[in-house]
């Protein structure tokens, strides 16, 4: 009977369950899996958060672009109206601005 027990122990030893350190290795593998799962969840959460941030930033940028376009159109309309109402003054102002810019560029 002792031989069968010994053979049984060797058989168990060959499969790895009876080897010293197998429990530690198994625990280490489980801990590693846990860490990998946690890292995967963290990466997924960060990805979702960054996608939401990017979408919000894109929406803000689009809104700001629309607002700037409206303001630009109003400014162009106001300048056009001033030029139509006072063409000689507009030419004089344009000449003065051009002269100042040319003076600054030459230096």
C-alpha beads as a LAMMPS data file, in Angstrom:
LAMMPS data file: protein, C-alpha beads

107 atoms
106 bonds

1 atom types
1 bond types

-500.0 500.0 xlo xhi
-500.0 500.0 ylo yhi
-500.0 500.0 zlo zhi

Masses

1 110.0

Atoms # bond

1 1 1 0.000 0.000 0.000
2 1 1 2.931 2.298 0.732
3 1 1 4.128 1.916 -2.857
4 1 1 0.805 2.999 -4.254
5 1 1 0.817 5.994 -1.953
6 1 1 4.314 6.893 -3.088
7 1 1 3.394 6.391 -6.721
8 1 1 0.298 8.479 -6.150
9 1 1 2.414 11.251 -4.644
10 1 1 4.807 11.122 -7.581
11 1 1 1.932 11.270 -10.008
12 1 1 0.586 14.305 -8.208
13 1 1 4.103 15.756 -8.180
14 1 1 4.401 15.328 -11.939
15 1 1 1.235 17.300 -12.569
16 1 1 2.634 20.157 -10.547
17 1 1 0.096 20.282 -7.727
18 1 1 2.421 18.659 -5.233
19 1 1 5.589 20.606 -6.132
20 1 1 6.906 23.083 -3.600
21 1 1 6.140 26.680 -4.561
22 1 1 3.217 25.803 -6.798
23 1 1 0.802 27.548 -4.456
24 1 1 2.997 30.643 -4.451
25 1 1 3.218 30.623 -8.211
26 1 1 -0.523 30.202 -8.473
27 1 1 -1.078 33.104 -6.095
28 1 1 1.382 35.223 -8.055
29 1 1 -0.432 34.444 -11.299
30 1 1 -3.773 35.354 -9.721
31 1 1 -2.337 38.615 -8.392
32 1 1 -0.917 39.364 -11.816
33 1 1 -4.289 38.695 -13.422
34 1 1 -5.907 40.992 -10.880
35 1 1 -3.425 43.755 -11.627
36 1 1 -3.880 43.304 -15.382
37 1 1 -7.675 43.413 -14.996
38 1 1 -7.435 46.552 -12.892
39 1 1 -5.083 48.172 -15.427
40 1 1 -7.473 47.237 -18.235
41 1 1 -10.385 48.839 -16.382
42 1 1 -8.337 51.948 -15.695
43 1 1 -7.315 52.257 -19.335
44 1 1 -10.912 51.750 -20.448
45 1 1 -12.098 54.422 -18.001
46 1 1 -9.405 56.831 -19.155
47 1 1 -10.290 56.171 -22.780
48 1 1 -13.959 56.879 -22.126
49 1 1 -13.116 60.048 -20.202
50 1 1 -10.799 61.277 -22.945
51 1 1 -13.431 60.575 -25.591
52 1 1 -15.967 62.605 -23.619
53 1 1 -13.445 65.413 -23.122
54 1 1 -12.578 65.428 -26.841
55 1 1 -16.241 65.529 -27.797
56 1 1 -16.902 68.412 -25.396
57 1 1 -13.850 70.290 -26.690
58 1 1 -14.963 69.772 -30.277
59 1 1 -18.465 71.050 -29.493
60 1 1 -17.014 74.133 -27.758
61 1 1 -14.666 74.815 -30.653
62 1 1 -17.533 74.542 -33.119
63 1 1 -19.669 76.933 -31.074
64 1 1 -16.799 79.409 -30.762
65 1 1 -16.125 79.246 -34.514
66 1 1 -19.777 79.988 -35.250
67 1 1 -19.765 82.905 -32.824
68 1 1 -16.559 84.315 -34.308
69 1 1 -17.988 84.033 -37.783
70 1 1 -21.113 85.939 -36.729
71 1 1 -19.007 88.635 -35.054
72 1 1 -16.773 88.898 -38.129
73 1 1 -19.774 89.261 -40.401
74 1 1 -21.157 92.023 -38.165
75 1 1 -17.793 93.812 -38.170
76 1 1 -17.517 93.613 -41.964
77 1 1 -21.087 94.877 -42.272
78 1 1 -20.356 97.801 -39.939
79 1 1 -17.186 98.753 -41.843
80 1 1 -18.973 98.449 -45.173
81 1 1 -21.737 100.715 -43.914
82 1 1 -19.205 103.321 -42.715
83 1 1 -17.373 103.220 -46.055
84 1 1 -20.632 103.701 -47.968
85 1 1 -21.719 106.607 -45.765
86 1 1 -18.311 108.360 -45.635
87 1 1 -16.179 107.298 -48.598
88 1 1 -13.626 110.164 -48.449
89 1 1 -13.013 109.763 -44.728
90 1 1 -12.642 106.004 -45.229
91 1 1 -10.006 106.536 -47.916
92 1 1 -8.139 108.990 -45.666
93 1 1 -8.202 106.572 -42.725
94 1 1 -7.044 103.704 -44.957
95 1 1 -4.173 105.862 -46.250
96 1 1 -3.141 106.830 -42.704
97 1 1 -3.198 103.235 -41.481
98 1 1 -1.219 102.094 -44.519
99 1 1 1.336 104.852 -43.961
100 1 1 1.776 103.854 -40.283
101 1 1 2.164 100.181 -41.136
102 1 1 4.698 100.990 -43.853
103 1 1 6.655 103.149 -41.408
104 1 1 6.759 100.348 -38.853
105 1 1 7.751 97.737 -41.414
106 1 1 10.680 99.807 -42.721
107 1 1 12.285 99.976 -39.285

Bonds

1 1 1 2
2 1 2 3
3 1 3 4
4 1 4 5
5 1 5 6
6 1 6 7
7 1 7 8
8 1 8 9
9 1 9 10
10 1 10 11
11 1 11 12
12 1 12 13
13 1 13 14
14 1 14 15
15 1 15 16
16 1 16 17
17 1 17 18
18 1 18 19
19 1 19 20
20 1 20 21
21 1 21 22
22 1 22 23
23 1 23 24
24 1 24 25
25 1 25 26
26 1 26 27
27 1 27 28
28 1 28 29
29 1 29 30
30 1 30 31
31 1 31 32
32 1 32 33
33 1 33 34
34 1 34 35
35 1 35 36
36 1 36 37
37 1 37 38
38 1 38 39
39 1 39 40
40 1 40 41
41 1 41 42
42 1 42 43
43 1 43 44
44 1 44 45
45 1 45 46
46 1 46 47
47 1 47 48
48 1 48 49
49 1 49 50
50 1 50 51
51 1 51 52
52 1 52 53
53 1 53 54
54 1 54 55
55 1 55 56
56 1 56 57
57 1 57 58
58 1 58 59
59 1 59 60
60 1 60 61
61 1 61 62
62 1 62 63
63 1 63 64
64 1 64 65
65 1 65 66
66 1 66 67
67 1 67 68
68 1 68 69
69 1 69 70
70 1 70 71
71 1 71 72
72 1 72 73
73 1 73 74
74 1 74 75
75 1 75 76
76 1 76 77
77 1 77 78
78 1 78 79
79 1 79 80
80 1 80 81
81 1 81 82
82 1 82 83
83 1 83 84
84 1 84 85
85 1 85 86
86 1 86 87
87 1 87 88
88 1 88 89
89 1 89 90
90 1 90 91
91 1 91 92
92 1 92 93
93 1 93 94
94 1 94 95
95 1 95 96
96 1 96 97
97 1 97 98
98 1 98 99
99 1 99 100
100 1 100 101
101 1 101 102
102 1 102 103
103 1 103 104
104 1 104 105
105 1 105 106
106 1 106 107
